Amino acid sequence: MKHSGKAVLAGLKLIAIALIGVIVLLVVSWLAAHVGAFIVEFYGVLFCLWILFALFTLYFFRDPDPLTPTGANLVVSPAHGKVDVIDTVAEKDFMGGECKRISIFLSIFDVHVQNAPVTGRIAFVKHTPGQYLSATRSDCAECNENVFVGIESVEPRGEKIALRLIAGLIARRIVPWISENDAVQRGERISLIQFGSRVEVYLPMRAKIKVPLGQKVAGGETVLASFD
């Protein structure tokens, strides 16, 4: 499947960087007599800490294959997390005005790979620099760094669906794997947000919401809305 393994590779890179840091620190300790003697005494603790970090990183960057539903005219969740906002907003850049919004909070214990909610074409991508307020705040999209992605859907045909990938207090790197004019399939991996964050979904007003507030959703699997 497209982009499979990229999240795990990102995690392994962090683990390798951490290990290199520990090794460099130990090498420096042999060169620095006073500081080195202290560090060498606790090298076992350093490696134990690295092992704990490596285990958590592998857990965080897990990337399960979604069991994407095959029904017609469905919009699936792009993210793993908890639905904590369902409302109506005005989004002019891509949606062209009033639309429905579903906001999903991702804790550090959720999968952080995002999936395409529909099959279609990436028609709009916009990166906006900003702050790094806690993603637990439902209004953080107004001032936090984010990447807005607009999709022109071919199934359901002719609909516009948009996502906003939002950095949080800990999540300070959004990694899109798509560009404008790329074709995507429903459930396909499209991005990664490193550590706790938030994803918003924008839907046309005629979309029928299928999830209640507070529901846990799975990226690429849970049906958020449908077009009848």
ROBARO-376932 format. One record per residue: x, y, z of N, C-alpha, C, O, CB in turn; residue in one letter. Coordinates in steps of 0.2 Angstrom, whole numbers, plus 2048, in hexadecimal, padded with zeros to 3 digits. Atoms other than C-alpha are relative to their C-alpha. Glycine has a CB too. Layout:
BEGIN
XYZXYZXYZXYZXYZA
...
***
This chain:
BEGIN
8047FA80080080080080480680080A8068037FB800806M
7FC7FA8008068117FC8028048067FE80480B7FC8067FBK
7FD7FD7FA81181A8098007FB8068027FD80C7FC806802H
8008057FA81080A81480880080280C7FF7FE7FE7F97FDS
7F98007FD81F80A8208038068018098068058047FB7FCG
7FD7FA7FF82381C81F80080280880580580A7FD8057FCK
8017FE7F981D81F8318057FC8048097FF8097F97FF803A
7FC8047FC8278118388078027FE80C8028038007F87FEV
7F97FE80283781782E8018078048078078068008017F9L
7FF7FA7FD8348288368027FF80880680280B7FA805800A
7FE8027FA8348208478077FD80180A7FF8067FB7FB803G
7FA8038008438168448068057FF80B8048028017FA7FAL
7FC7FB80084C82583F8018048068078068087FE8067FAK
8007FC7FA84882E84F8047FB8058087FE8097F9801803L
7FD8057FB84E81E8598088007FE80C8008037FD7F97FFI
7F980080285E81E84F80480680280A8068048017FF7F8A
7FE7FA7FE86183085280280080880780380A7FC8067FEI
7FF8017F985F82D8658057FC8028097FD8067F97FE803A
7FA8057FE86B81E8658068047FE80B8038027FF7FA7FCL
7FA7FC80287882985C8028058058078068077FF8037F9I
7FE7FB7FB8768368698037FD8068078008097F9804801G
7FE8037FA87882A8778087FE7FF80C7FE8037FC7FA802V
7F980380188882286F80580680080A8068028007FD7F9I
7FC7FA80088F83486B8018028078078048097FD8057FCV
7FF7FE7FA88C83887D8057FC8048097FF8087F9800804L
7FC8057FC8958298848078017FD80C8008017FE7F97FFL
7F97FF8028A482C8788038068038098068058008007F8V
7FE7FA7FD8A583E87E8027FF8078078028097FB8057FFV
7FE8027F88A58378908077FE80180A7FF8067FB7FC803S
7F98037FF8B582E88D8058067FF80B8058018017FA7FBW
7FB7FB8028BD83E8868008058068058098077FE8037FAL
8007FB7FB8B78498948007FD8077FC7F98097F9804800A
7FE8047FA8BF8438A47FA8008067F87FB808806802803A
8057FF7FB8B384A8B17F97FF7FE7F67FA802801807803H
8078028028A384A8A87FF7F97FE7FA7F67FF7FD8057FBV
8008078038A783A89F7FF7FB8067FC7F68058067FF7FCG
8008057FB8AA8318AF7F97FF8037F77F9805805801806A
8078007FE8988358B57FC7FD7FC7F87F87FD7FE807802F
8048038058908308A58017F97FF7FC7F57FF8018047F9I
7FF8078018998208A37FD7FC8067FB7F68058087FF800V
8038047FA89381B8B57F97FF7FF7F67FA801801804806E
80780180188181D8AF7FE7FE7F87F97FF7F67FD806802F
80180280788381689D7FA7FB7FF7F67FC7FB8067FD7FDY
8058058008778088A17F98048017F48027FD8017FB806G
8077FC8008698158A67FF8037FA7F98037F8801805806V
8017FD80686C81E8967FD7FB7FB7F97FD7F78078037FEL
80280480586A80F88C7F97FD8017F57FC7FD8047FA7FFF
8078027FE85A80A8967FB8057FE7F68037FB8007FF807C
8047FA80285381B8927FF8007F97F98017F6803807802L
8008008078578198807FB7FA7FE7F77FB7F98077FF7FDW
80580580284E80887F7F98028027F58007FD8027FA805I
8067FE7FF83F80F8877FD8057FB7F78047F97FF804807L
8027FC80583F81D87B7FF7FD7F97FA7FE7F68068057FFF
80180480784181186C7FA7FC8007F67FC7FB8067FB7FFA
8078048008328068727FA8057FF7F68037FC8007FC807L
8067FB8018278158748008037F97FA8047F6801806805F
8007FD80782C81C8637FE7FB7FB7FA7FD7F78078027FET
80380680582980B85A7F88008017F57FF7FC8037FA802L
8078007FE81880B8637FC8067FD7F78057F97FE800807Y
8037FA80281481D85E8008007F87FB8027F5804806802F
80080080781981B84C7FD7FA7FC7FF7F87F78078017FDF
80380680380F80B8497FB8027FA7F98087FB7FC7FC806R
8047FE80780680B8387FC7FA7FE7FE7F77F98058027FBD
8048058027F87FE8377FD8017F97FB8077F87FB7FE805P
8048008077F07FA8267F88018027F67FD8068017FA7FCD
8077FF7FE7DE8018277FC7FB7FC7FD7F97F77FE8077FEP
8058048037CF7F68237FB8057FD7F68068007FD7FB805L
8047FB8037C78038187FA7FE7FD7FA7F97F98048047FAT
8068028027B58018157FF8027F88028067F57FA804803P
8017FF8087AF7FF8027FA8037FE7F88037F88017F97FDT
8067FD80279E8078038018067FC8068097FC7FC801806G
8007FB8057998147F67FF8078047FB8078097FB8007FBA
8017F97FD79A8277FB8018018077FE80580A7F98027FEN
7FE8007F97A282580B80680580180B8057FD8027F9803L
7FA7FC7FE7AF8318148027FC8077FF7FC80C7FE807802V
7FD8047FA7BA82782080580580480780A8028047FA7FEV
7FC7FC7FB7C482F82F8078007FD80A7FB7FB8007FD807S
7F98008027D58358298057FF80680B7FE8058018077FDP
7FB8017FA7DC83383B7FD7FC8057F77FA806801807803A
8028047FB7DC82884A7FF8058068048098078057FB802H
8017FC7FA7D583185A7F98018027F57FC8018038077FEG
8067FF7FD7C68388627FC8067FD7FF80C7FD800801808K
8047FB8037B884385A7FE8058067FA80280A7FA7FD7FCV
8027FC7FA7B68528667FD8077FD7FB80B801807802804D
8047FB8037AF85F85A7FC7FE7FA7FF7FB7F58058067FFV
8048018067A185E84D7FC8078007F88088047FB7FA800I
8037FA80179B86F8478008037F98017FF7F4803806805D
8017FD80779887B83880580680080580A8057F98027FET
7FB7FB8007A68878338008037F97FD8007F48077FE802V
7FF7FE8077AA8928248087FF7FE80C8028027FF808800A
7FA8018037B988D81A8008027F97FD7FF7F58027F8801E
8007FD8067BD89780B8057FE7FB8047FF7F5800808801K
7FA8018057CE8928047FE7FA7FB8007FA7F58067FE804D
8028068057C78817FD7F97FE8007F67FD7FB8047FA803F
8078028007B687D8037FB8057FD7F58047FB7FE7FE807M
8047FB8037AF88E7FD7FB8038057F68068027FE7FE7FAG
8057FD7FB7A589380D7FE7FB8058027F78087FA8017FBG
8038047FA79A88A81A8017F87FE7FF7F67F97F9802801E
7FF80780079E87881D8007FC80780080080C8077FE7FCC
8008047FA79D86A82A8077FE80280C7FD7FE7FC7FA800K
7F98027FE7AD8678357FF7FA8057FB7FB80A803806803R
7FF8057FB7B285883F80780080280C7FF7FE7FE7F87FDI
7F97FF7FD7C185A84A8027FA8047FE7F8808801806804S
7FE8067FD7CB84B85080680180480B8048018017FA7FBI
7FA7FF7FC7D784C85F8047F98008017F48017FF802807F
7FC8068007E684085E8058018068098058078057FF7FAL
7FB8007FB7EF83C86E8067FD7FE8077FA7F97FD7FC807S
7F980380280183686F7FF7F88008047F57FE805802805I
8018078007FA8248717FC7FE7F97FB7F87F87FC7FE806F
8048018067F08258608057FF7FA80B8017FB7FB8057FED
7FC8008067F782084F8008067FD7FB80A7FD7FD7FA7FBV
7FF7FA8027FE82F8478018017F88038067F5805804803H
8008008087FD82A8347F98027FE7F48008018027F97FDV
8067FE8027EF83382B7FE7FD7F98037FB7F58008087FFQ
8028048067E582B81D7FB8047FC7F78097FF7FC7F9802N
8047FC8047DB83280E7F97FE8027F77F88028017FE7F8A
8078017FE7C88348137FC7FD7FA7F77FA7FB7FD806803P
8048018067C28328018057FE7FA80B8007FA7FB8057FEV
7FC8008077C982D7EF7FF8067FC7F98087FB7FD7F97FCT
8017FA8047CD83C7E58078037FE80C7FF7FE7FC805804G
7FA7FC8027DA8497E08028058057FD8098077FF8037F9R
7FE7FA7FB7E48547EC8008067FC8058077F78087FE803I
8017FA8047DF8657E580380680480480B8007F98017FFA
7FE7FA7FC7E68707F38047FE8068027FA80A7FA805802F
7FC8017FB7F48707FF80380780380680A7FF8067FB7FFV
7FE7F97FD7F887F80B8037FF8078007FC80B7FB805800K
7FC8017F980587F81980080780380180C8008077FE7FFH
8007F97FC80288D8268047FF8068037FB80B7F9801802T
7FC8007FA8108908337FB8038067F68068058068057FFP
8037FD7FA80A8948458037FE8068087FC8077F87FE7FFG
7FD8027F980B8908577FF7F98017FD7F57FD7FC804805Q
8008077FE80B87F8607FC8008077FF7FD80C8077FD801Y
8048007FA7FD88186D7FD7F88007FE7F57FB7FA8047FFL
8028077FF7F68718747FA7FE7FB7F68027FA7FE7FF808S
8058038047EC8668687F97FE8037F47FD8008037FB7FCA
8068017FC7DF8638767FB8057FF7F58058008027FE807T
8057FA8017D88748727FD8007F98017FF7F4804807801R
8048018077CB8738648018067FC8008057F67F97FF802S
7FF7FA8047CF88585F8088007FD8098067FB7FE806803D
7F97FF8017E288185C8018017F98078047F78047FA802C
7FF7FF8077E08818498008077FE8038097F97FA7FD7FCA
8007F98027DD8948498078038018098087FE7FC803805E
7FA7FD7FF7EF89784F8067FB7FF80C7FD7FF801804806C
7FA8058007FA88784E8027FF7F97FE8007F47FD7F9803N
7FD80280780588183F7FB7FB7FE7F97F68018077FE801E
8048058037FA8778338017FF7F98048047F67F9801802N
8008028077F986F8227F97FF7FE7F57FA8018057FA7FEV
8078018027E88718198007FC7F98047FE7F57FD8077FFF
8008048067E486480C7F97FF7FD7F57FD8008037F9801V
8068018047D68657FF8007FB7FB8047FA7F77FE8077FDG
8008058057D08567F67F98017FC7F48027FE8007F9804I
8068008047C48567E77FF7F87FF8027F57FC8028037F9E
8028077FF7BB8457E97FE7FE7F97FA8017F67FB7FF805S
8038048067B78397DB7FB7FB8027F87F87FE8067FD7FBV
8058047FD7AE82E7E77FF8018078037FF80B8027F87FFE
8067FD8047A28367EC8038057FB8078097FC7FB803804P
7FE7FC8067A483F7DB7FE8078017F88098037FD7FD7FAR
8017F88007A68527DB7FF8038067FE8098077F98017FCG
8007FD7FA7A78557ED80780280280C7FF8007FD7FB806E
7FA7FD7FD7B485F7F68007FE8087FC7FF80C800808800K
7FF8027F97BB85880680780380280C8027FE8007F8801I
7FA7FD7FE7C98608108027FE8077FE7FC80B800808800A
7FD8027F97D585C81F80480680280780A7FE8047FA7FFL
7FB7FC7FD7DF86782A8047FC8058017FA80A7FD807804R
7FB8037FC7EE85F8328038058058078098028067FC7FCL
7FE7FB7FB7F28688428067FE8058057F98087FA803804I
7FB8027FB80286884C7FE8028077F98078088078047FEA
8027FE7F980186985F80680280480B8048027FC7FA803G
7FB7FE7FB80B86C86F8067FC7FF80C7FE7FF7FD800807L
7FA80580181685C86C8017FF7F88077FE7F67FE7FA804I
7FF8028088128598598038067FD7FF80B7FC7FA7FE7FDA
7FE7FA80481D8658508037FF7F98078037F6806803804R
7FF80180781F85D8407FB7FC7FC7F97F77FE8077FB800R
8058038048128598338047FE7F98078027F67FA8057FEI
7FD80380681884E8257FB7FE7FB7F97F87FB8057FA802V
80480280680D84E8158037FB7FC8097FC7FA7FD8067FDP
7FD8048058108408097FC8017F97FD7FD7F57FF7F8802W
8047FE8068058487FC8018077FD80480B8017F87FF801I
7FF7F98038068577F07FA8017FC7F67FD7FA8068007FCS
8067FE8057F98607E58017FC7FA8067FB7F78018087FEE
8028048067F28567D78027F88018017F47FC8048027FAN
7FF8077FF7F78457DF7F97FD8007F48008038047FF806D
8068047FF7E98387DE8017FC8068067F98077FF7FB7F9A
8008047FA7E482F7EE7FA7FC8007F57FD7FD800805806V
8058057FF7DA8207F27FD80180880180280C8027F97FFQ
8038007FA7CE8208018047FB8058057F58037F87FE800R
7FC8047FC7D88198108078007FF80B7FE8037FE7F9800G
7F98008027E981C80880480580580180A8078018037F9E
7FC7FC7FC7F78238138028077FD8048077F78067FD803R
7FF7FA8037F98368108058048048088098017FA8047FFI
7FC7FB7FC80383E81F8017FC8077FE7F78097FC806801S
7FE8027F980B83C83080080680480480B8028067FC800L
7FF7FA7FB80A84883F8037FD8068017F88097F9803802I
7FC8037FA81784484C7FE8038077FF8088088088027FEQ
8027FF7F981084385D7F98048017F78067FB805804804F
8077FE80080084A8647FD8057FC80180A7FB7FE802807G
8027FB8057F58548587F98007FF7F57FD8038047FF7F9S
8087FF8027E48588508008007F88048037F57FD806803R
8028008077DC85583F7F98027FF7F57FF8038017F97FDV
8077FE8017CD85E8397FE7FE7F98027FE7F47FF808800E
8028028067C285882B7FA8057FE7F68068027FD7F8800V
8057FB8037B78648207FC7FD7FB7FE7FA7F68038077FEY
8048048057A885D8177FA8057FE7F880A8017FC7FB804L
8067FC80379A86580C7FA7FF8057F97FA8087FE7FD7F9P
8067FF7FB78A86A8157FB7FA7FF7F87F88047FC8067FFM
80480680178185B80D8027FA8027FE7F58027FE8007F8R
7FD8067FE78C84E8147FC7FE8077FA80380B807801802A
8038037FA7848438228057FE8058087F98037FA7FB7FEK
7FB8027FB78E8428317FE7F98037F87F8805801805806I
8028067FD78F8308388037FE8068037F98098027FA7FBK
7FD8017F97998328487FE8058057FC80A8038088007FFV
8027FC7FA79483985980680380380C8018027FC7FD805P
7FA7FD7FC79F8448648027FB8057FE7F78077FD807803L
7FD8057FC7AB83A86E8027FA7FE8057F68017FB7FF806G
7FF8068027AC82C8638087FF7FE80B8047FB7FC7FE7F9Q
7FA8018027BD8248608007FD7F97FC7F97F78047FA805K
8008028077C182284E8077FE7FD80C7FF8017FE8067FBV
7FA8038037CE8198438028027F97FD8027F58007F8800A
7FF7FD8067D78218358007FA7FA8027F57FB807802800G
8018048067D28198247FB7FB8017FA7F77FC8077FD7FEG
8058067FF7C580E82C7F98038027F48017FF8027FC806E
8067FD7FD7B78188367FD8047FB8008097F9801803807T
8047FB8057A982082B7FE8068047FB8058097FA7FC7FDV
8027FA7FD7A88328307F98037FD7F58068018058057FFL
8057FD80379B8378237FE7FC7FA8027F87F78018077FFA
8028048077918318137FC8067FC7FA80A7FF7FC7FA802S
8047FC8057898398047FB7FB7FD7FD7F77F98048037FBF
8068048037788318007FD8027FA7F97FF7F77FB7FF806D
***
